[in-house]
Amino acid sequence: MTTTAYDVVSTKTLNGWSRTNKTRAAVLATPDVETIARAVAKVADANADSPWYLRNGVIARGLGRSYNESAQNRAGLTVDMTAVNRIHRIDGDALIADVDAGVSLDALLRTLVPLGLWLPVLPGTRQVTVGGAIAHDIHGKSHHSSGSFGDQVADLDLLVADGRVLTLAPDGTSDDPDGSLYWTTVAGLGLTGIVLRARLRLQRTETAYFLADGVVTHDAHETVDLHRTGWSDSAEYSAGWFDAVTKEPALGRGYFTRGRLAAVDELPAKLRRDPLRFDAPQYFTVPDVFPSGLGNRLTFGLMSRAYFQAGGTYAGKVHNITGFLHPLDIMGEWNRFYGGTGFLQYQFVIPPENLGAFVPLLSEVRASGHASFVNVLKMFGEGNRAPLSFPTPGITVTFDFAIKRGLDRLISELDRRVIDFGGRLYSAKDSVTSPDTFHSMYPRIDEWIAVRRRIDPTGVFVSDMAKRLDLV
């Protein structure tokens, strides 16, 4: 146990979901918001006689599902928010959920769905806290129709460096008249303060199931054309997988789905008996026994072939929540498959006028010898006002690369290509990019830095990622 005025502070090993950037850190874990506020005050007032972890800033942490060190602070204090997890009120008439920042989307959905209520924006996993969803302005398969998570927040409560708790909203409040602090907090990586509580906008649903269409493409050009010609336009949700391993001409072939929440009368008879049952199973947890290097061209090639063959063309097929939105949640701790050295997830967006850049970029990835199986492609709609929000019109593409020799050279080249075609990287996934690269991808970053420095002039809120990217 760390020597501290708070007996709830302990030293723990932390890392992101990619199992990289491991660090030993001082962690404050408590459900008491007043204790958290006192800890932030002690960080703000720390001097040479204060414990080391109070002299080097503080950052909040949720379930650790970002792939990098955005929720780590090796030199200072990390506040584990998962115990601040009360669902205060669900208002079915106003369609608002009032929740603590440590509530997971999984827990919230398990409460909402039986009531016939739904969150319009969900990422690829439910194992994310509300605070983390705001800090990275997460998106999902519905971005082209519903925007990102910051667009679903009615208002939030933010503990800032001087000890105040401010109420912020997209269109402004008395604490933030022009809304600038709200939009700096959304996608703000936890660097404006600690989100304590939020009111989220909901929608109604008759069922817990999706009605989906599926289609396969046979090469990279067909994959691009599918999205160029409006595959996603008529659907609330859309995304798919593409093959980054099989050699040309099949390279880039894919399996894509689109759909919407189903009505009761669209379900088969056996599901109509309990249409709002939260049907989202997790079948097993991946054991921590896999050696590093198992994810290679041979294994991923076999997996890609099997996954493509399992897909197909269909219309009006009923899926449960996990099957349609969160297939990776079927396996607990799936990141262990990459072994102890972990992996790097690389996600970027390609603007509409440069969609064709996907084809040569994919060929370059395959030629590099770095194989990726968990590949995702989906459409983005218009972005929001947050200067560091990732989504912008176009397609977003994701690769997962096992950590091995030479990967840094590939990533540097991909960074260069992304800059050249006017794209950007996702802050929840990036774990290695340089500050110059990141800053060049976000043209409004100086605006974000100015607001952040105004609300936290002495740099109370700090993370390892913020230091890497020169954001503090």
N, C-alpha and C positions, 0 to 999 in steps of 0.2 A: 504494500500500500504506500502510495506517495505521501510524504509529509506535507500536510496542508491544513489550512483552516477549515477545509471542507472534507469530511471523511468519506464523501461520495466521489472523490477524485482518485482514479487509479491509473496505472500505466498499462497500456494495451498495445498490441500490434495491430496496425490498420493498413489496409490497402484498398484500391479500387476493385471493381468487379473483374477487371482483366488480370488480377493477381500480380500486378506490377507495382512499382513505387511503394514498396513496403516500408513502414516506419514504426518505431516505438513512440508512443505519444501519451501525454497526460489527457485523460478523458473524464469529463464531468458528466455523470449520468444521474438524472433526477427528474421526477415528474413535477417538481415544484418550480413554477415560473419565477417566483420571488428569489429563489436560490440562484437561478440562472442570471437574473438581473443583477444580483449582488456580485456574482462572479465577473460579469462584464464591467461593472463599476470598478472592481479591484484591478482588472486588466488596464482600464483607462487611467487609473491612478497609480499604477505600479512604479516602483523606484528600484534602486540598486539593492535594497534590502528585501525586496519581494521575492517569493519563490520563482525559480527560472521560468516556469510555465505561465506565470502571470506577466512576465516582462516582454513577451514576444507575441502578443495578439491572441485572438480567439476566432474560431470558425464553428458554425453549426454543422452537424452531420445527421443524416437520416439513416436509411437502410444500406447505404454504401453501394448503391447500384450504378452510380456513374462510374465510368471506366478508367478514371484517372485520380489525381490527387486533389481534386477540387474541394473535398470535404476532409482534408488532412492538414495538420499544422504541426510539423515535427518539432519546432522550436517553442511552441506555445501551447495553448489550451484548445481542446476540441470538446464541444458540447454535444453529447448524444441526445437527440431530441425524441427518440422512439418511445420514451416513457411519457411524453407529453402527448397523449393519444386519445383524448376524450372526444366523442361525437356529441356535441352539445345539443343540437336541435336539427331536426329534419322538417322543413316546412313544405308540405306537399302542395299547398295552395299557391304559395309564392315561388315554389320551385327553387328553394335555397337550402343548402346544407351548411350548417355552422359547425366547424370542426377545428381541432387543434392541429398544428403543423406536423406533429409526429404521427398522425393517423395515416395508415397505409391505404393506398387505393384499393387493395384487396379487401381490407376490413370495411372500407366505406361501401364498396360495391355489394358486399355480402349483406349490408344493412339496407341499401337502397333498392336493390333489385326485387326482393319480395314485396316491397311497397309500390312497385310499378314505376320506379324512378331510375334514372340513368345519368352517367357522366358523359357528356358529348365527346370529350377528348381523353384518350387513354394511350399510353405508350405501349411498347411491345411486351411489357411485363407489368403485372399488378403490384409487384413487390417494390413500390416506390412510395415515399411519403409525400404528403401534400406540400410540405416545405421544400423538399427536393424538386418536386414538379414545378414549383414557382421559380426556384433558383436557376433552373436550366430552361425554363419555358418549354417544357417537353411537348412533343407532338405525337401524332399517331396516324393511323390509316385514314383519318377523317380530316386531315389538315385542309385539303382542297375544298371541303364543305363546311367545316366548323372552326378553322383556325387552330391556334395552339392553346396551351393551358392558361396562359396569362389572359387570354380573351374570355375565359370562363369564370374569372374571379370577380365577384361583385365588389368586395373590399377585403382588406387584410390588416392585421395589427403587426407592427414592426417595432421591435426593441432596438433602439439606435444607440450610438456610442455614448451619448451624454445621459443615458438612463431613461429617457422618455420612451413611452410606447405610443407610436403614431398610428393613426388610422389612415390608410391610403386606398385610393380607388382609381380606376382607369381614367375617369373624367375629372378627377380632382376632389379634394376634401378641404376642410378648414386647415388641416395639418399640411396639406400639399396642394395648394390651389390650382396649379396648372397640370397636375398629374405627373410631373417630371420625375419625382422620386419613386412613384409607383412603377413607372416604366423603366427606371434604372434598377429597381429591385427585381422585376421580372427579367429572367435571364442574367441576373446580376451576380450569380455565383456565390451568394451569401455574403457579399462584400459591402452591402449597405447596412446590414444589421441582421437580427435573427427574427424570422417570421414566427410569430407565436400562434396565430389563429387566422382563419380565413373563412369567408362566406363564399360558397361556390354555387354557380348557376347549374341547374339540373334540367333534364327533359323527361317527359313521360314515355313509358314503354308498356306495351301490352304483354310482352314476353321477354324471356331471357335468352332468346335464340335469334340467329341471323338467317336471312334468306340470301343465298349467294350464287353467283355465276363464276365459272372457272374457264380458263382458256390456256392453251400452251402456245409458245412461240418456238421457232426452230433454229434461230440464230440471233446474233446481236442486232442486226439491222431490223429484223421483224419485231424484236423487243422494243426498239426505239420507235418504230412506226406505230406500234400498238398504242403507245402513250402520246405520240404526236397527234393521233387522230381521235383523241377524246375517249379512250377506254374508261377513264375514271369519271367523266363529266356527269353522268346520270346517276352515280352511286354516292351514298353517304360515306362508304368506306372502300378503300382500294389499296392493294399492295401485292407484292409477289416476290418470288425467288428467281434468281438467274444463275446459270452455270458458269463459273469462272475457271474451271479446271479442264473440261473436255476440249480437245484440240479443235481447230477450225475444220470444217465450216459450222460445227455444232456449238462452238464457243458462244456464250451469251444467250443460248436458248433458255426458256424460262417457263414458269408456271405461275399464273397470276389470278387473283380472285378480287371480286368486288361484291358489295352487298349492302344490306340495310337491316335494321331490326325488324323482325317478323311480326306480323299481326297474328292474333290467336287463330283465326280461321285459315291461316296458311300453314299451320303445324299439322303433322300427322296426329291421328286420334289419340295415341298413347301419350303424346306430349301435351295435348290440350287439357288433360286432367290436372296438371300442375304447371301452367305455362311460365310462371315466374320463379320456378325452382332454380337456385344458383347452381347450374350444372357446369362446374369447372374443375375437373379432377386433376390431381397431381399423382402420377402413377408410381414414381420412384424418385429417390435421391441418388445422384451420381456419387459413387464412393471416391475418396481421395487416394486413388491407387494408380492412376495413369501416369506413365512416364512422359517427360517432355519429348517432343518430336513425333508423337503418334499422329498428330494432325499434319499429314504430308500429302503429296500429290497422289500417291497410290490409294491411301485410305479415303481421302476426300474425293478422288475420282470415282471410287466404288459407291460412295454415299451419294454423290451427285447423280450418277446414273440411276440409282434406285429411287431417289426422290423425284427425278423427272418422270420416270416411268409410272410412279404412283399418282402423278397429277393427271389431269384430263380436262376435256371440254364438257361443261354441263351448264344447266340453267335451273335456278330455283331450288337449289339444294339447301337443306336445313343444317346449320352448324351450331354447336354450343359455343359458349364464350371463349373457352380456351382454344378450341379447334379453329375458330375464325380469327380471333384477335391475338391470342397469347400462346402459340404452340410451344414456345420454349418453357413456359410455366408447367408444362406436363412433366418436366424433369427438374427436380430440385438441384441446386448447385451445379448446373450444367457447365459452368466455367472450369470445373475440375478436369474436364476432358483434355484440356491443353497441358496438363501437368503443372509442376511447380514453377516453371519459368513464365507461365502465363501467355497472354496473347495481346495483340493490339487491334482494336476495332477502329477502322478508318471510315468516317462518314462525311460526305460532302454533298453539295447541291450543284447541279448544272442548270444554268438559266435556259429558258425556252429557245432562244436563238442559237444555242450551242449544243442542243441535244445530241447531235451527231458526234460530239467529242467522246461520248461513251464508248463507241466502237473501237477507235485506236487505243484509247486508254485501257480498255479491257484486254486487248491484245498485248499491250506492254506489261500488264500485270501477269498474264500467263507466262510470257517470255522471261520474266524475272526469276521464275522458279519458286516463288512464294505462293503457296496454294491457299485458297479460301473456299470454305463450304457454306458458311452462314452468310449468304449474300442477299441483300434486300434492295428493292427498287420500288419507289412509290412517288406519287405526284404531290407537289406543294401548290397551294394557292397563294394569295396575297399575304405578305407579312404584316406584322403589327408595328406599334410605335416604339418597341423596346430596342435600343441601339445595339444590344448584343444578342438579340433573338436570332436564332439560326435560320428558321424557314424563310424562304424567299421564292418567288415563282420559278417553277421548273421541275426537275426530277431530283430526288435525293437517292444516293447510292451508298451502300454499306458493304465493306469487306471485313472479314476477320482473319488476321494473319497470326500464326504461331510465332513466338519470338525465336528468331534464329539469326545466325550470322548473315549480314548483308541486308537485313530488313531496313536499316536506317537509310541506306542508299535509295531503296525503292520509295520510301516515304518522302524523302527529300525531293525526288523527281515528281511524285504525285502532287506534293505541295506546289511545286512550280507550275505543273499543268493546271491545277485548280485555279491558281491565280491568273494564269493566262486566259482561261475561258470565263473569268468573272465569277467564279464560285467562292465558296467559303466552307470551313470546317465547323463541326458541331462541338460546342464546348463540353458537352456531357461525355464525349467519346475521346477527344484529343488528349494524348498523354505525352507527346514528344515535341510538338511544334515549337518553333522559335518565336520570340516576341515580335520580331519584324514581320514574320509571315502572318501571324494572327492579326496584328494591327492592320496590315495591308488588306486583309479580307473584310474588315469591318470599318467602313468609311466614317461611321459616326462614333468611333471609339473615344475620341477626344471629348465629345459631348458627354458620354457616359462617365469618363474619368472626372470631368469637372463637377458633375452632380455628386458622384461618390465622395470626392474630396470635400465638398461643401458639407455633407452630412457626417463625415468621419474624417476630420482634418488631421488627426494624429495617427491614423492607421490602426485603430483598435481591431478591426476585422481583417484577418489575414489568413491566407491558405498557402500551401506549397505551390499550388497551381498559379495563384495570383503572383507569387514571387517569380516563378518561371516565365510568366507572360508579361512581366512588368506592368501589372495592374494596380500596384500599391505604391 
